[in-house]
Amino acid sequence: MKIEDLMDKERRAQYRLLVTLYHAKETLRLKDLMRLSNLSKVTLLKYIDNLNHLCREQGLACQLLLEKDSLSLKENGQFHWEDLVALLLKESVAYQILTYMYCHEHFNITNLSVELMVSEATLNRQLAHLNQLLSEFDLALSQGRQLGSELQWRYFYLELFRHTLTRQGIDALVNQLDASHLATLIERLIGQSLSAEALEQLLIWLAISQARMSFQKGYNDHFLRDSDFMTSNIFFKRLESMLLHYLRRYALEFDAFEAKSLFVFLHAYPLLPIASMKYSLGFGGPIADHISEALWLLKKAHVIIHQTKEEIIYGLGIFFSKAYFFKGAILSQPTNSQYLYQLVGEDKRALLRVIINHLVLQMGQETDFSQQLSDDILALLVFSIERHHEPLLVGLALGQNKVEAAIAELAIRRHLGHRRDFQLMPYDHQKVYDCLITYQTVYLPRQDLPYYRLKQYSSPYELTALEAFLKDLFQQKNTREEELSLSPAAKSSFAHKTV
């Protein structure tokens, strides 16, 4: 589901125009924008004027500038993307229906049309449109009721609010919760305080849960049938006890669904510390099983090493928890996959596609959810590959002439393009290096390391030869590291160590 699908025709076109401009490297010609948006020049200009007026009226520092049939974007970089989304959704009937259903389990067509001040015919058209969007989540609005798993509804509203609530909207949503008390309870549970961002996400989930706690849970749905593994998990039992302690203050009825849904949420989003996630996964279950299989695949593909193993396990835990328990996704930005693939070498891209196709269940068709999962796992794999290589530690012994040494270093760095593969630093006899670079007749401080003597920092030939020298040493170093990481002593699996 695309967030602009909830907007009316004009707002949807304006939103797509903004997305296009944000992802453009330069100003765009009106002719190209007309072709991309399938709008006439008159309509496009009207939409641009209306958007600028709306932003000024609401105090949002974002304007579209038209000059000589070219359009550019100007903003101050001090507002959230959600502020733009909320502004364009303000008059959306579809969004108003969803916010109404957030805290009303049932609805009546006549009463709801009066509440939203639209005709019953318009309301029915909007409901039909919403049901098409909700189908990816296995949810529906029909005959005055919300159909589908309550866990799915809470997940849907979490995703919706994450994309559409402003700072003020979030504060209004969570103001009924005792945030400081919850923060203390969570700190006792995991042994450390949550970050402000993680605590906010937790409060949003708990606010949604509390608002819908009296709704029908659907005790025969697959979630509760597939959650038996939680009952033997010590982390779950401690979480259940914590939630019971919190809800008792509000005299709210408590059942196993609330603890289990909170357990799922904590594992499907990056909130818990790595140690807490690892501890919980250590009690086994379907998520831990999937992680063990994925680790075997990643080791076989040589995209995981000991240094990043904990982060990879953590990321896989989030990935498989979301894929196992939830369906559907709300996207507010274009996919990142093309950009992510460009961050790794061409020799790795085909391998990454094979791994992603193996890990992501496409269910025979491309959906927004499968695309989101693909992007998430791709980002995790790019992180692993990027951390896979140890940088080459290069000592710069460029002489006592500070000006000349600084110019030589600047020339070297400019030629290398500030690559992270090479860590260049002034030579210090107390530090460890893989190689040295010296200049002209400067004394070589060590004879036991590979070195390159640069004769002229302005020579393109020499700088190119120096780069080849460093690349060769970098490759040699990481070939040795990879051999060590794949040695029998380093092959202990997640299943053996953790589960």
N, C-alpha and C positions, 0 to 999 in steps of 0.2 A: 504494500500500500504506500503510495506516495502522498506526502502531507498535502500537496497542492490539490489532490483529488477531493479534499474537503472544502475547497474554495469555490466561489462562483466563477463564471466565465472570465470576467475582467480581472479579478484578483489572481486567478490562476495564471493568466497571461502575464501579469505584472511580476508575479513570483518567478516564473520561468525566465523572464527578462533579467531580473536581478541575478539569478543563478548563473545565467550566461555571461553577464558582465563580470561577476566575481571570479569566473574561471577563465576570463580572457586576458591575454598578455598585453593587449593594447586596446585603443578605442575601436569600436565596431561601426561599420557603415550601416546607415538605415536600410539600405538595399539588402544587406545580408541578414539583418534582423527581421525584415519583412518576410524574407524567404524562410528563415528558421521558425518564425512564429505563425506563419501563414495568415498574417494580418495585412490589411491595406495600409497605406501610408497615413491616411487620415485617422484610422482607428488606432494605429500605433502611437501617433503623436498625442492623441486624446488620452490614451492610457498612461503615457509618460507624464503629461501635465497633471492628471488626476493623482498619480502616485506621488509626485513631488508635493502637491497640495496636501495630501494625506499625511505625509511625513512631517511637513512643516506644522500642520495643525496639531499633531500629536507630540511634537517636540523631539522627533527622532532625527538625528544629524546624518541624514542620508539623502542625497540628491542625484538625479540623473542630469548630466550636462550635455546639451545639444549644440554642436558647433560645426557648421559647414557639412551638414548631413552625416555627421559622425557623432556617436553617443559614447559618453564615458561616465564613470561612477566617481562620486566624491562623498567620502564619509570620514568621521573623525576617529574611527577605530576604538570607540569607547562604549559601544553597546553590544548586546548579545544578538546572535542570529535569531534566537527565540523571540526577541522583541519585534523583529520584522514579521515573523510567522504569526505571532499573536495579533499584530496590527491588521494583517490581511485576512485573518479568520474572524475578525470581530463581528461581522454581519453575516457569517455563514450559518444558514439554517441547519445544515448537516452537523456542524460542530456544536450548535446549541442543543440539538437533539442528544448528542453524545454526553454533553455536560449534564443534561437533565437526567439521563439514564444512569449516570454515575452514582447518584444517591436515591434513585427511585427504582425499585425492583419491578414494578408494573407500570403500565401506561394505558391511557384511554385516548383514542384518536381525537375525539371531540375536545376533551379537556386540554390535551397537549397542543392542539391547533390554536386554542384560545391563549394558552400560556405563551406560545411563541409568536402569536399574532400573524399567523399564516392560514391560508385556506386548507381544508382537509385534503383537497386534490394535491396541492403543493406538498403537504406533509407526506402523503402516500408516495409521491414521486421521490422525495428525499429518502424515505425509508427503504424503498426499492434500491436506490443508489447505494445507501449505506450497507445494505445486506450483500451487495456485490463485493464491497470492500472488506466486509467482515468475514466473508467466506474463507479467506486465507487463514484466519484465526480460528476457524471452526466455530464461529459465533453467528448469531442472528437475532433480529428483533421481529417477533411474529406474534400475532394475536394478543397483543398487550403484554408480552413477556419477553424476558431476556433468555435466549436459548444458548446452551453451551456450558462448559465447565466454569465454575466460579474462579478457579485458579487462572484460567485463560482470560477471563474478564479483567481480573486484577492486573495481569501482565499487560493486557491491551491498554488499560488506563495508565499504567506506569509509563509505557512507551509514548502514549499520546501526550501526557503531561510533561515528559522530559523534552518533547519537541515544541510545546506550545505555551508553557507557562513562563511568564516574566518573573523577575525577582519578587515583585509584589504578589504575584499569583502564588508562588511557592510559599511565601510567608503566610498568606491567607489560608492555604491548604493545611499547613502543619501547625497552625497556632493553637489548635485544641490539644496538642500533645505536650507532655512534660519532657521537653528535649533534654534538659540537664539530668533528670532522673534516668532517662533511657541511656544517655551517654555513660553514666556511672555503671549501670547494669551491664552494658556491652563491654565496658572496660574490665569488669570482673570476669566476664565470660571468656574473653580472648587474651587477657593479661596485658593489654595496652589500649590506649585511646585510639579511636578512629580519627582519620583525617576529617577536616571540616566538610570536604566534598562527599566522602563516603557516608558520613553521618547524615548529611542532607538527603542523599538517596535513600537511606534507611528510613528516615522520617517520612518521606513521600510514600514509600511502600506501606508503612504502618498507618499513615493517614488514610490511604485507600482502603486498607484492610478494615480499619475501625469504622469507616463510613459504610462499608458493605457487610459488616459482621453478621447482621441479622438476615442476610439474603440466603436463599436456598443453596446449600453447598453441593448438591448433586452427589450423594455419597456412593453412587454406583459408577461414577466416572472412572476412567482408566488411571487417573492420577493416584487415587487412594488405593486402588488395587495394586499398583506398581511401587508403592512406597513402603512396603513391609520391611525392607532392608534398613530403614531409618530406626526402627525400634531397638535394634541392637547397637546403635551408634551412640557412644558415650557423649559425643559433642551434641547430638540431637537431644539427648535426655537433659543435659545441662541447659540447652536453649529452651526446651519446653518448660523447665522449672523457672527460668528467668521470665518467660512470657506470662506464666501463671501469676508470678509475683507482681508484674506490672499491671495486668488487667484486673487483678483483685482490687486495686485502688479505685477502679471506676465501676465496680460491681457489674462488670460485663461477663456474659456467659462465655465459657472457654471450652473448646473441644480440640481433638487431635488435628483437625484440619488446619487450624490457625498455626500451630507449631510446625507442621509439615510444610505448609506453604511458605512460611518464613525461612525455613531451612533451605528450601529450593531457591528462593530469591537470593539468599546470602551466597549460594554457590554459583549462581548464574550471572552474577555481576561482580566486578572487581572491588569488593569492599573488605573482605577479610584479609588479615595479614597472611603472608605465605605460610608461616608456621601453623596457623589455625586451619587453613585449607588442607595442608598436608596431613595434619593430625586427624581431621574429619575423614578425609579420603582413606586414611589408613585402616578404617574399620570395614572396608570393602563395599561392595554394591556394584550396580551396573556402570556407574560413572568411572569408578576405579578400574573396572575391567576394560572399558573402552580406552582409558589412558594407557594401560599396560600394552594393549595392542598397538596403539598409536606410537608409543615410545619405541617399540620394536621396529616399526616401519621407519621412523625418523632416524634411528641409529643405522639401519641398513642403508638409508639414503645419505648418510654422513652429513646430516644437517643439525645434529645436536651433539654438544660436548658437555663435559662435567661442569664447566664454569656457568653454563646457562640452564642446567637441568632443572633446578628448582623453579625458575621463572617459566620454563616451558611446561612443567607439570601444572603449575598454577593456571597458565593460560588454557591448557587443554581441559582442566577441570571446569573452567567457566564455559568453554566452547561446548563440551559434551553435556553439561547440565542444561544449558539453554536448548540445545538440539533435542535432548531427551524429553524434557518436560514441557516445552513451549512450542507454539506454532505461530507463524506470522511475524511481520516486521513493518515498522513505519520508517520510511526513508525521507529525509529532508534535504539531502545533498546527493549529487551524482556519485556513482560508485568510484572507489579509490583504486580499484584493481589495476587499471592501466598504469597509474603513477607508481603503485607499489612494485610492479614487475620491473619498472625502469630503475629501481634502486639496487637491483642485483645484476650480476653479469648474465649475458645471453646464455652461457652454458648452463646456468642454474634454472632458467625460466621454464623449460620443458619439464624438468624434474619437479618443480613446484606444482605445475598444472596436474601432473600425474598424482602427486600426493593429495592435493586438494580434491580432485575427483574421487579419490578413494575414501577420504574422510567425510566429505559432505554428501549426504543423501539427497539426491536431486528429485527423487520421486517422479521421474519421467518428464518433468517440466521445470523450466526456470521460473522461480518465484522470487519475490523480494526477500523472503526469509532465507532462502538458499544463497542468494547473492550476498546478504549481510553476513551469513555464516562463512561464506567463501572469503570475503574481505577480512573478517576477523582472524581466520586461521592463516590467511596469506600474510597479514601483518605480523603474526606470531612467528611464522617461518622466516620472514625477512629479518626480523629481530635476531633470530637464532643464527642465521647465516652471517649477519653483520657482526655478531659477537663471536662467531666461530673462529675468526682469525686473530691471532696475537699480533699486535702492531710491532713493527721493526723499530727497535730503540737505536737511534742514530745520535752519536756524539759529535758535536761541531767544534773542532779544534782549528779555528780560523785565524789565530794570532792575536797579538797584543794591541794592534792598531784598531781601536774600537770602531772608528768610522768605516774603515775598509772591511772589517769583519761583519759589521751590520749590513753593509751594502751587499756583500757576498751572500749572507744568509737570506736577505730579502730576495735576491735574484733566484736562489735555490727554491725558496718557498713559492715564489710566483710561478716558476716553471712547473713545480710539482702540483700546483693547484690546491695547496693545503689539504692534501689527501690524508685521511685518518689512518691509512695503512702504515704511514711513517710518522714516528714521533721524533721530531728534531729538537735537540736541547743542547745548550752550551756544555762543553766537556767538563766533567767533575770527576776527579780520580776516585772519589768515594762511591760513585754510582756505577751501575751495570749497563753495558751497551752491547748491541749485536754487531755494530760496525762503527767506523769513524769516517768523517769527511774532514780533510785538511786542505790548506790553501797555499799555493806557490811553495815557498821555502820554509814554511812554518814547521817547527819541530813536531814530529809524530810522537805523542805521549805514550802510546802502547804499541808493541810489535806483535802481540798475540791475537789481534782482531783484524778482520778484513777491513780495508780502508780504500778510499778513493781520494787522490790528490788532484784537486781542481786547480788548473793553471790560469784560467781566465774566466771570471764569472759572467762575462758578456758573450761567451762562445756558445752558440746554439748547439754545435756538435758536442761539446763537452757536457753541457747540461742534459742533453738527450742520452749520452753514454752513462752519465751519473744515474739518471732515472732507471735505465736498464739494469745497472749494477744493483741498485736498491731493490728493484722488483725481483731479481733473481734471488737475492738473499731472503727477501720476504717469503717467496715461494718455498725455499729450502726450509726455513724456520717452521712454517705452518704444515709442511709435509711431515716433519718430525712430530709436531704436536698432534696431528691427526692420527698418526701411527700409535702414539701413546694412549690417546683417548679410546682407540679401538682395541687395545691390548686386552687379554683375558681378564686381567685384574680390574679393569675399568668397566666391565660389561655387566655389572650387577643391575638387574632390571628393577623397575618401579614396583612390580609385583612382589619381588623378593625382599626389597628394602622397606617398603611402606605398607603394603596391604597385608 
